[in-house]
């Protein structure tokens, strides 16, 4: 799965509210409750992009 994103939107901003642990997990800090914190943070970011921009998935295969 790939996504296509128009380059003319590169300067637009997206706001995502993350917990301190989620923000740290995205920088590479590891926590006792495993990979779940990082996964949750990535899901929040992905969801924010989908709401803010028209992201088309390329399902050509």
Secondary structure by P-SEA (a helix, b strand, c coil): cbbbbbcccccbbbbbbbcaaaaaaaacccccccaaaaaaaaaaaaaaaaaaccccccccc
